[in-house]
Amino acid sequence: MANQNDCLVCKYIRWYLLIGFPVLILVWTRPNLVVLEGLNLISIVSYLIGLGLIATIIWKYFNEYKK
C-alpha cells in the first residue's frame, strides 16, 4: 500500500484521488438526493465538527496524560 518514503507530491495526489475526485464527480453530476430534502445540512455539519473537536480533545488528553 503506502510506502513510508513517499514524496509529498505523491501524498497530495493520493488525497486528491481519494477525497477530491469523488467530490468533483458529485458536484459535476448534481445528483437529486431525495433523502436529504428535509435535513438542515448546515446544522448537521456543525454538530459533526463540534463532535470531532471534542473527540480530538479527549483523545489528546488520554494520549498525553494517561499514558
SULDAGI-V160213 format. One record per residue. PHI is phi in whole degrees, 0 to 359 (999 if undefined). PSI is psi in radians with two decimals (999 if undefined). D_CENTER is the distance of its C-alpha to the mean C-alpha in whole Angstrom. Layout:
phi=PHI psi=PSI d_center=D_CENTER
phi=PHI psi=PSI d_center=D_CENTER
This chain:
phi=999 psi=-2.03 d_center=20
phi=271 psi=2.31 d_center=19
phi=272 psi=2.50 d_center=22
phi=293 psi=-0.35 d_center=22
phi=262 psi=0.36 d_center=24
phi=295 psi=2.54 d_center=22
phi=283 psi=2.88 d_center=22
phi=296 psi=-0.67 d_center=19
phi=294 psi=-0.66 d_center=20
phi=296 psi=-0.67 d_center=19
phi=293 psi=-0.72 d_center=16
phi=298 psi=-0.73 d_center=15
phi=296 psi=-0.73 d_center=16
phi=296 psi=-0.76 d_center=14
phi=295 psi=-0.67 d_center=11
phi=298 psi=-0.76 d_center=12
phi=291 psi=-0.60 d_center=13
phi=280 psi=-0.60 d_center=10
phi=245 psi=-0.89 d_center=8
phi=292 psi=-0.74 d_center=10
phi=296 psi=-0.81 d_center=13
phi=298 psi=-0.61 d_center=12
phi=294 psi=-0.73 d_center=11
phi=298 psi=-0.67 d_center=15
phi=296 psi=-0.75 d_center=16
phi=296 psi=-0.70 d_center=15
phi=292 psi=-0.68 d_center=16
phi=290 psi=-0.71 d_center=20
phi=277 psi=-0.37 d_center=21
phi=46 psi=1.15 d_center=20
phi=291 psi=2.54 d_center=20
phi=271 psi=1.73 d_center=22
phi=267 psi=1.78 d_center=20
phi=291 psi=-0.47 d_center=23
phi=297 psi=-0.56 d_center=21
phi=266 psi=0.15 d_center=19
phi=294 psi=-0.72 d_center=22
phi=267 psi=0.08 d_center=23
phi=263 psi=2.53 d_center=20
phi=267 psi=1.70 d_center=19
phi=292 psi=-0.51 d_center=15
phi=296 psi=-0.78 d_center=15
phi=290 psi=-0.61 d_center=16
phi=296 psi=-0.79 d_center=14
phi=295 psi=-0.70 d_center=11
phi=293 psi=-0.66 d_center=13
phi=295 psi=-0.70 d_center=14
phi=295 psi=-0.69 d_center=10
phi=295 psi=-0.73 d_center=10
phi=297 psi=-0.76 d_center=14
phi=296 psi=-0.66 d_center=13
phi=296 psi=-0.68 d_center=10
phi=296 psi=-0.79 d_center=13
phi=296 psi=-0.75 d_center=16
phi=297 psi=-0.66 d_center=14
phi=293 psi=-0.73 d_center=14
phi=296 psi=-0.76 d_center=17
phi=296 psi=-0.75 d_center=19
phi=297 psi=-0.78 d_center=17
phi=296 psi=-0.66 d_center=19
phi=299 psi=-0.88 d_center=22
phi=292 psi=-0.59 d_center=23
phi=288 psi=-0.67 d_center=22
phi=273 psi=-0.74 d_center=24
phi=257 psi=-0.41 d_center=27
phi=264 psi=-0.10 d_center=27
phi=277 psi=999 d_center=28
